[in-house]
């Protein structure tokens, strides 16, 4: 049983202001080879996302 390549798709807010009445979302997909360990990257991205959510809700 082989392991396929990995990919991470990011969805982010493209609105120019942190608090906007209309959110504009964008998506970006990154692909990684089989040998790349995405877990550490995923943890960093999740930490960053959590921090950003807290800033948006201040």
N, C-alpha and C positions, 0 to 999 in steps of 0.2 A: 504494500500500500504506500504510494508516494504522496508527498506533500506538494500541493500546488503553490504557485507564486502567491504572494500576499498583496493585498491592496487596502488602502485606507482612503475613504472619501470624507472630505471635510465639508461641512455646510457652515457658512459664516454669514454675518450680517454685513452688507455692503453699504448700508445707509451712512451718510457722512456724519451724522450726529448720534451720540449715544442714546439719547431719548428722542425718538422720532415717532410720529403718528403712523407712519407707513414704513414697514420693514422691507428692505430689499435683500433677498437672500441670493447667495452664489454658492456654487459647488466646485470643488477641485478634487480630483482623484489622483492618488500617487500609487504607483505599482512598484513592488519590490521583488527581487529574486528569491528563490527558495531558501537560500542560506541566510538571508537577512532576518534578524530577530526583531519583529515589530513591537514586541511587548514594552520595551523601555520607551520607545517613541510614543506608543499609545498612552502610557502612563503620563508622560510629559504633556501631551496634548490635552488629556483629560484634566490635569491640574490647571493648565492655562485656561481651559474652557470654564472650569468652576470659578476661577478667579474673575474672569470676565463677567460671568453671571452675577456675582456679588457686586461688581462695580455698576452694572446696569440697574440693579435693584436698590441702589443707595438712595 
